[in-house]
Amino acid sequence: MTVDLHGRMALVTGAARGIGKAIADAFAANGARVIYTDVDFRAAQESASQQPDSVAVAMDVTDASQVETAIGQVLEKFGRLDILVNNAGINTLHHRVPIEQFPVDEWHRILDVDLNGLFLVSRAGSNAILPQGSGRIINITSVVGLVPLRLQSAFVAAKAGVVNLTKSMALELGPRGILVNAIAPGSTLTEGTRQLFYGEEGKFRDSVQQLLAHIPLGRPGTPEEIAHAALFLAAPESSYINGHVLVVDGGWTAGYIREF
């Protein structure tokens, strides 16, 4: 996919690796100047160094003052922000348990990054974009925000919150020129899902075939496939898409495909 993003400034959270890195790389490959932000600043620097005209900025999305400072640095150095991708997110690796056993501190940890952090970055980012009268915000949610799964209540709640927050932002910011949309990936091959399912020592490796049975394409997605969706939503031609949740899941949410 080729999209003309020349002259655009894009900021991607959680861009050190995985889906965030793939999105940032795709934007850079299509002409944007990209700010790779991540709580892991050294990894963000390494990723940004691989792309022309790209820089890394340290950002913990749960720290409001750090978010405001980072956005301020972008405006001071580059003078504008055109595209914001809220990708930073976490899930629980060790606490796949029902609600009555789910640890309270783990609930707060996940909600703080996946929902509160997205709010904080969106708040600061929209203030940076609004003076231009045009821009894009793309939020990364998940299919579990649309179709809940068991044993990960905090992640499900956070991603469902992102879905409706996206629509609320689209209603508020769309009339002022900022299009706000979301992408809901299905199971995607990242470092996190390797630890859970797809790696040789994945915690739930024995369940991987059961997981894949829900996906008509029979495989996980790749970060690059999610990045293509982000590139589509960022494209100048996607100028009448607002408040939409683009599902990229290999058909997972189309329906249960078990044969009888």
Secondary structure, DSSP 8 states (H G I E B T S, - for coil): -----TT-EEEETT-SSHHHHHHHHHHHHTT-EEEEEESSHHHHHHHHTTSTT-EEEE--TT-HHHHHHHHHHHHHHHS---EEEE------SS----GGG--HHHHHHHHIIIIIHHHHHHHHHHHHHGGGT-EEEEEE--GGGTS--TT-HHHHHHHHHHHHHHHHHHHHHGGGTEEEEEEEE-SB-SHHHIIIIISTT-TTGGGHHHHHTT-TTSS-B-HHHHHHHHHHHHSTT-TT--S-EEEESTTGGG------
